[in-house]
Amino acid sequence: MFSITDVSGGYLPGGNVLRGISLGLAGGTVTALMGRNGMGKSTLMRAITGHLPHAGGSIRLQERELLGRPAYRVAQAGVGYVPQGREIFGDFSVEENLMMGVLGKTALPRVLPEWAWSTFPILRERRAQRAGTLSGGQQQQLAIMRALVGRPQLLLLDEPSEGIQPSIVMEIGATIRRIAAEQGLTVLLVEQNLDLVRAMAERCLFIENGVIVDEAPTAGLSPETPIVRRYLSA
């Protein structure tokens, strides 16, 4: 179980972007977070991962308090993060990038598991290739698998569809949903692509001005749905 209780904070003292956010996510579920640009989606991700300089409230994963811990401790506690833009190491090989996902995880072997190669087979084919020469979709698969090999309990995905062709996006979405169900992984997805949200998540939360203001099941959401028009239209 992952929970956030009354979390506020921002990048400057007193300059709150988040304004009392609370939510709860069960294991094995995929939840989407949607809202217009500048409403606090990525800032919430940074608060969870320990990268937000000023934050108060409570963030708990399996009863372990995360707020106030440095980012590497948050990762060690079971949080995997795939940031917007992927942030792979372009000069490293695919295999070297994946090995970065187990660094600092003292309970994990320094050998990549077979499932890491079979989940996205293209990574096995390109294991010795420089990551910076991969296509956008392949880089996204690499970034996701780098997070997954650390065996997180919570996976955060920030705009995973950005710059990727739709067929690859949907393949990635189906894979993540399957892994979440099989492994009891909790997934929080920040995304603007409604097709991916419908395919991947069961529930959608809507954020406005740093507050979770509404939620809806993803089934039936479309650009013309009133709740989508209310919180996503320009």
C-alpha positions as CSV (number, residue, x, y, z in Angstrom):
1,M,0.0,0.0,0.0
2,F,1.2,3.5,-0.9
3,S,-0.3,6.6,0.6
4,I,0.2,10.3,0.5
5,T,-1.3,12.4,3.3
6,D,-1.6,16.2,3.2
7,V,1.6,16.8,1.2
8,S,2.4,20.4,0.4
9,G,5.6,21.9,-0.9
10,G,7.6,23.5,-3.7
11,Y,11.0,24.7,-4.8
12,L,11.3,27.8,-2.6
13,P,10.4,28.2,1.0
14,G,6.7,29.2,1.2
15,G,6.2,28.8,-2.5
16,N,3.9,25.8,-2.5
17,V,3.1,24.1,-5.8
18,L,1.5,21.2,-4.0
19,R,-1.3,22.2,-1.6
20,G,-2.4,19.4,0.7
21,I,-2.4,16.3,-1.6
22,S,-3.7,13.0,-0.3
23,L,-4.2,9.7,-2.1
24,G,-3.9,6.0,-1.6
25,L,-2.8,3.3,-4.1
26,A,-3.1,-0.4,-3.6
27,G,-0.6,-3.0,-4.7
28,G,-1.1,-4.4,-8.2
29,T,-2.9,-1.4,-9.5
30,V,-2.1,1.2,-12.2
31,T,-3.4,4.7,-11.5
32,A,-3.1,7.7,-13.8
33,L,-2.6,11.3,-12.8
34,M,-3.8,13.9,-15.3
35,G,-4.0,17.7,-15.4
36,R,-3.0,20.7,-17.5
37,N,0.6,21.8,-17.7
38,G,1.9,23.5,-14.5
39,M,-0.7,21.9,-12.2
40,G,1.9,20.0,-10.1
41,K,2.1,16.5,-11.7
42,S,5.8,16.3,-12.1
43,T,6.3,18.2,-8.8
44,L,4.4,15.4,-7.0
45,M,6.7,12.9,-8.6
46,R,9.7,14.8,-7.3
47,A,8.2,15.0,-3.8
48,I,7.8,11.2,-3.8
49,T,11.3,10.5,-5.0
50,G,13.0,12.9,-2.6
51,H,13.9,15.6,-5.1
52,L,11.6,18.4,-4.0
53,P,13.5,20.8,-1.7
54,H,10.6,21.9,0.5
55,A,7.8,19.5,1.3
56,G,5.7,18.6,4.3
57,G,3.1,16.0,5.2
58,S,3.5,12.2,4.9
59,I,4.5,9.8,2.1
60,R,4.4,6.2,3.1
61,L,5.2,3.0,1.3
62,Q,4.3,-0.2,3.2
63,E,4.2,1.9,6.4
64,R,7.7,3.2,5.8
65,E,7.9,7.0,5.8
66,L,9.6,8.4,2.7
67,L,9.2,12.2,3.1
68,G,12.5,13.8,4.2
69,R,14.7,11.0,3.0
70,P,17.3,11.6,0.4
71,A,16.6,10.3,-3.1
72,Y,18.9,7.3,-2.9
73,R,17.2,6.2,0.3
74,V,13.8,6.5,-1.3
75,A,15.0,4.3,-4.2
76,Q,16.4,1.7,-1.7
77,A,13.0,1.7,0.0
78,G,11.3,0.4,-3.1
79,V,10.5,3.4,-5.4
80,G,11.4,3.1,-9.1
81,Y,11.2,6.3,-11.2
82,V,11.2,6.8,-15.0
83,P,11.4,10.6,-15.5
84,Q,10.1,12.6,-18.4
85,G,12.8,12.5,-21.0
86,R,14.0,9.1,-19.8
87,E,17.5,10.2,-18.7
88,I,19.4,7.2,-19.9
89,F,23.2,7.2,-20.1
90,G,23.8,7.7,-23.8
91,D,27.5,6.7,-23.8
92,F,26.8,3.5,-21.8
93,S,25.7,0.3,-23.4
94,V,22.2,-1.1,-22.9
95,E,23.6,-3.7,-20.5
96,E,25.5,-1.1,-18.5
97,N,22.4,1.1,-18.2
98,L,20.4,-1.8,-16.9
99,M,23.1,-2.6,-14.3
100,M,22.7,0.9,-13.0
101,G,19.2,-0.2,-11.8
102,V,20.7,-2.6,-9.3
103,L,23.4,-0.3,-7.9
104,G,22.8,0.4,-4.2
105,K,20.3,-2.5,-3.9
106,T,22.4,-4.7,-1.5
107,A,19.8,-7.5,-1.5
108,L,20.0,-7.9,-5.3
109,P,22.6,-9.9,-7.2
110,R,24.9,-8.0,-9.6
111,V,23.6,-10.1,-12.4
112,L,20.6,-9.1,-14.6
113,P,17.7,-11.6,-14.4
114,E,16.5,-13.4,-17.5
115,W,13.1,-11.8,-17.3
116,A,14.8,-8.4,-17.8
117,W,15.9,-9.5,-21.3
118,S,12.7,-11.4,-22.2
119,T,10.3,-8.6,-21.2
120,F,11.6,-6.3,-23.9
121,P,13.4,-8.6,-26.3
122,I,14.9,-5.7,-28.3
123,L,17.1,-5.0,-25.3
124,R,18.7,-8.4,-25.5
125,E,19.4,-7.8,-29.2
126,R,21.0,-4.4,-28.5
127,R,22.7,-5.3,-25.2
128,A,26.1,-4.1,-26.3
129,Q,24.9,-1.1,-28.3
130,R,25.4,2.4,-27.0
131,A,22.1,3.5,-25.5
132,G,22.2,6.9,-27.1
133,T,21.9,5.3,-30.6
134,L,18.6,3.6,-29.8
135,S,15.3,4.8,-31.1
136,G,13.0,6.8,-28.8
137,G,10.8,3.8,-28.1
138,Q,13.8,1.5,-27.4
139,Q,15.2,4.1,-25.0
140,Q,11.9,4.2,-23.2
141,Q,11.9,0.5,-22.8
142,L,15.4,0.7,-21.5
143,A,14.5,3.4,-19.0
144,I,11.5,1.4,-17.7
145,M,13.5,-1.9,-17.4
146,R,16.3,-0.1,-15.6
147,A,13.8,0.9,-13.0
148,L,12.2,-2.6,-12.9
149,V,15.4,-4.5,-12.4
150,G,15.7,-2.8,-9.0
151,R,12.5,-4.7,-8.0
152,P,10.5,-1.6,-6.8
153,Q,7.2,-1.8,-5.0
154,L,6.1,1.5,-6.5
155,L,6.9,2.5,-10.1
156,L,6.5,6.2,-11.1
157,L,6.2,6.9,-14.9
158,D,6.3,10.5,-16.0
159,E,4.9,11.0,-19.6
160,P,6.2,7.7,-21.0
161,S,4.4,8.2,-24.3
162,E,6.4,11.4,-25.2
163,G,8.0,11.2,-28.6
164,I,7.2,7.5,-29.2
165,Q,5.2,6.0,-32.0
166,P,1.7,4.9,-30.9
167,S,2.2,1.1,-31.5
168,I,5.3,1.0,-29.2
169,V,3.5,3.1,-26.6
170,M,0.6,0.6,-26.4
171,E,3.0,-2.3,-26.2
172,I,4.8,-0.7,-23.3
173,G,1.5,0.0,-21.6
174,A,0.3,-3.6,-21.9
175,T,3.6,-4.9,-20.5
176,I,3.5,-2.6,-17.5
177,R,-0.1,-3.5,-16.7
178,R,0.7,-7.2,-16.9
179,I,3.8,-6.8,-14.7
180,A,1.8,-4.8,-12.1
181,A,-0.8,-7.6,-11.9
182,E,1.7,-10.4,-11.8
183,Q,4.1,-8.9,-9.3
184,G,1.7,-6.8,-7.1
185,L,3.5,-3.7,-8.3
186,T,1.9,-0.3,-7.7
187,V,2.2,2.1,-10.6
188,L,1.5,5.8,-10.7
189,L,1.4,7.2,-14.3
190,V,1.6,10.8,-15.2
191,E,0.3,11.0,-18.8
192,Q,-1.6,13.2,-21.3
193,N,-2.2,10.4,-23.8
194,L,-5.8,9.2,-23.1
195,D,-5.4,6.1,-25.2
196,L,-2.5,5.0,-23.0
197,V,-4.3,5.9,-19.9
198,R,-7.4,3.8,-20.9
199,A,-5.2,0.9,-21.8
200,M,-3.0,0.9,-18.8
201,A,-4.8,2.4,-15.8
202,E,-8.0,1.4,-13.9
203,R,-8.5,4.8,-12.3
204,C,-7.6,8.4,-13.2
205,L,-7.0,11.2,-10.7
206,F,-7.2,14.8,-11.8
207,I,-4.9,17.5,-10.3
208,E,-5.5,21.3,-10.5
209,N,-3.5,24.0,-8.8
210,G,-1.6,21.4,-6.7
211,V,-4.7,19.6,-5.4
212,I,-6.3,16.3,-6.3
213,V,-9.8,17.6,-7.3
214,D,-11.5,14.7,-8.9
215,E,-11.2,11.1,-10.0
216,A,-12.9,8.7,-12.4
217,P,-12.6,5.2,-13.8
218,T,-10.6,5.3,-17.0
219,A,-13.2,3.2,-19.0
220,G,-15.1,5.5,-21.2
221,L,-12.9,8.6,-20.9
222,S,-12.5,10.6,-24.1
223,P,-11.7,14.1,-25.0
224,E,-15.4,14.9,-25.0
225,T,-16.0,13.4,-21.5
226,P,-17.1,16.3,-19.2
227,I,-14.5,15.5,-16.5
228,V,-11.7,15.5,-19.2
229,R,-12.9,18.7,-20.7
230,R,-13.0,20.3,-17.3
231,Y,-9.5,19.5,-16.2
232,L,-7.6,19.1,-19.5
233,S,-9.0,21.5,-22.0
234,A,-7.1,24.7,-22.5
